[in-house]
Amino acid sequence: MIMMSGEKNIKAACIQMCSSTEVEINIKSAVSFITEAAKQGAELIITPEMTTLLERNSEGLFEKVRTEYRDWE
């Protein structure tokens, strides 16, 4: 690896998880993995694109989808 002046290495974590159709369960699982990665020194933590919801039925998807703001309520 070639390092430019002033650059530093960072520790990254790639989270692998099995998401379900239950948003709250997925969020709790992701938070657990993210917390553990941070405890191990990860500065960059990547989660799967379907971390919070894996819904194959479009009607079910629109019933469960929510804004990022709602995640912080």
Backbone as a ProteinNet text record, in pm:
[ID]
protein_1_A
[PRIMARY]
MIMMSGEKNIKAACIQMCSSTEVEINIKSAVSFITEAAKQGAELIITPEMTTLLERNSEGLFEKVRTEYRDWE
[TERTIARY]
83.8	0	88.6	55.5	129.8	58	128.8	69.3	115.9	23.1	55.6	91.3	164.1	202.9	79.1	75.9	-35.6	-151	-149.8	-256.5	-230	-335.5	-320.4	-406.7	-371.8	-453.9	-574	-685.8	-801.3	-843.3	-906	-955.9	-1101.9	-1133.8	-1270.1	-1330.8	-1463.1	-1537.1	-1648.8	-1662.6	-1773.5	-1868.5	-1988.2	-2086.8	-2160.1	-2167.4	-2245	-2357.8	-2479.9	-2593.7	-2705.7	-2797.7	-2913.5	-3036.2	-3074.1	-3189	-3318.2	-3422.3	-3554.4	-3655.2	-3780.8	-3886	-3925.2	-3859.4	-3890	-3787.4	-3827.7	-3737	-3669.8	-3746.4	-3690.1	-3585.6	-3611.4	-3514.4	-3387.1	-3402.1	-3285.2	-3202.3	-3268.6	-3196.4	-3120.8	-3184.2	-3116.5	-2994.4	-3009.4	-2898.1	-2783.8	-2818.1	-2716.5	-2644.9	-2719.6	-2659	-2560.5	-2596.1	-2506.9	-2376.5	-2386.6	-2266.2	-2183.2	-2249.4	-2179.2	-2108.1	-2175.1	-2114.4	-1989.6	-1998.2	-1882.8	-1767.9	-1798.2	-1693.4	-1625.8	-1704.8	-1648.4	-1561.5	-1604.3	-1524.8	-1389.7	-1387.8	-1262.9	-1181.3	-1224.7	-1145.5	-1182.2	-1292.8	-1331.3	-1370.9	-1317.4	-1351	-1449	-1454.2	-1544.9	-1617.2	-1750	-1829.8	-1932.3	-1928.2	-2014.6	-2119.2	-2245.8	-2352.9	-2413.1	-2482.3	-2544	-2650.2	-2677.9	-2775.4	-2916.2	-2943.9	-3076.1	-3069.9	-2991.7	-2970.6	-3100.3	-3181.7	-3298.9	-3423.7	-3431.6	-3554.7	-3528.7	-3567.2	-3560.6	-3702.8	-3773.3	-3914.5	-3929.4	-3977.3	-3992.7	-4128.6	-4224.8	-4359.7	-4369.6	-4403.3	-4404.9	-4507.9	-4620.7	-4720	-4663.9	-4599.6	-4538.5	-4427	-4352.7	-4243.5	-4295.5	-4397.2	-4449.4	-4517.1	-4562.3	-4618.8	-4509.3	-4390.5	-4282.9	-4176	-4165.4	-4060.1	-4080.8	-3970.9	-3978.9	-3858.8	-3867.5	-3759	-3645.5	-3528.1	-3415.8	-3448.4	-3521.5	-3558	-3630	-3718.9	-3794.1	-3703.4	-3587.9	-3495.3	-3441.4	-3445.5	-3390.5	-3497.1	-3622.4	-3729.2	-3725.2
-116.8	0	123.6	218.9	343.9	447	505.2	604.7	743.3	834.2	973.2	1041.7	1148.8	1223.1	1267.4	1240.6	1282.3	1182.9	1079.3	980.2	878.7	812.3	708.1	588.4	475.5	356.2	366.1	308.9	299.5	153.3	118	-17.5	-18.3	-108.3	-117.9	-252.5	-254	-377.2	-390.5	-508.7	-539	-633.1	-586	-663.9	-757.9	-884.5	-983.6	-1027.4	-1011.7	-1052.5	-1105.1	-1174.2	-1231.4	-1149.9	-1053	-968.6	-1044.7	-1002	-1062.7	-954.9	-987.4	-890.6	-809.5	-833.4	-763	-652.4	-528.1	-413.4	-401.9	-408	-389.6	-495.6	-619.3	-727.1	-701.4	-658.4	-629.9	-516	-411.6	-297.8	-340.6	-417.5	-465.7	-550.1	-635.1	-718.6	-634.1	-538.5	-451.2	-370.7	-315.9	-237	-322.6	-447.3	-537.9	-558.9	-587.8	-608	-479.9	-368	-239.4	-203.2	-225.4	-197.3	-281.8	-409.8	-498.6	-456.5	-419.9	-374.9	-248.3	-155.7	-32.3	-62	-154.9	-194.3	-251.8	-315.2	-373.2	-272.7	-146.6	-40.8	-0.7	-51.6	-14.8	132.5	201.2	341.6	356.4	255.9	252.1	118.5	124	1.9	-2.5	-108.6	-124.6	-231.8	-201.1	-299.7	-331.9	-445.5	-482	-380.8	-377.2	-281.6	-308.8	-429.8	-464.6	-488.8	-410.3	-430.7	-427	-326	-309.3	-381.2	-414.2	-476.2	-560.1	-685.6	-775	-822.9	-747.4	-776.1	-800.5	-917	-952.8	-911.6	-890.1	-853	-700.9	-641.6	-495.5	-431.1	-495.8	-439.7	-437.4	-544.4	-550.4	-449.7	-427.9	-330.7	-191.1	-148.4	-12.8	4.3	-104.8	-96.6	-78.4	-133.3	-133.6	-27.6	25.7	123	249.3	312	434.4	522.5	646.6	741.4	717.8	767.5	759	832.3	941.8	1018.9	931.2	844.3	757.3	659.8	627.5	537.6	598.9	729.5	799.4	837.3	805.7	840.1	751.2
0	0	0	-81.8	-87.9	-2.2	92.1	182	139.9	128.5	99.8	231.7	225	343.9	421	550.4	634.6	639.1	555.9	558.1	668.4	710.9	811.5	774.5	827.9	810.3	902.8	859.9	947.6	954.4	1064.2	1080.6	1035.1	944.4	890.6	928.4	938.4	966	862.9	809.6	717.7	790.8	815.8	890.3	794.4	831.4	756.8	848.3	803.2	885.5	798.1	860.1	790.9	831	750.3	781.2	757.5	828.8	814.1	775	783.7	753.1	876.4	990.2	1115.2	1139.7	1115.1	1122.5	1259.5	1366.5	1501.2	1533.7	1497.4	1521.4	1441.5	1316.5	1232.3	1289.5	1338.1	1395.9	1520.8	1607.7	1729.6	1694	1594.4	1551.9	1495.2	1409.8	1350	1458	1552.3	1660.6	1739.4	1765.2	1838.3	1761.9	1631.6	1549.6	1538.8	1520	1506.6	1636.4	1748.6	1879.6	1900.5	1866.6	1882.5	1792	1669.4	1577.2	1629.5	1682	1737.1	1859.3	1943.4	2060.6	2019.2	1900.8	1850.5	1770.3	1770.3	1710	1568.3	1515.8	1379.4	1372.4	1273.4	1249.5	1133.5	1048	934	940.6	951.2	965.4	852.4	774.4	658.7	689.4	659.2	676.5	539.6	528.9	400.5	357.4	227.5	175.7	227.7	269.4	321.1	472.4	542.8	685.6	765.1	744.9	831.4	783.5	657	607.2	482.4	490.3	375.2	348.5	269	239.4	90	54.4	-86.7	-143	-56.8	-96.8	-99.8	-215.2	-226.7	-134.5	-112.3	-19.6	122.5	161.2	293.5	308.8	201.2	204.1	235.3	164.4	183.8	319.5	380.5	515.2	619.8	594.2	693.2	672.2	551.5	522.2	606	645.3	725.3	695.9	735.8	711.5	810.5	778.7	872.2	1002	991.4	1110.9	1211.9	1164.6	1255.4	1328.3	1271	1339	1467.6	1477.8	1594.8	1696	1668.1	1762	1884.2
[MASK]
+++++++++++++++++++++++++++++++++++++++++++++++++++++++++++++++++++++++++

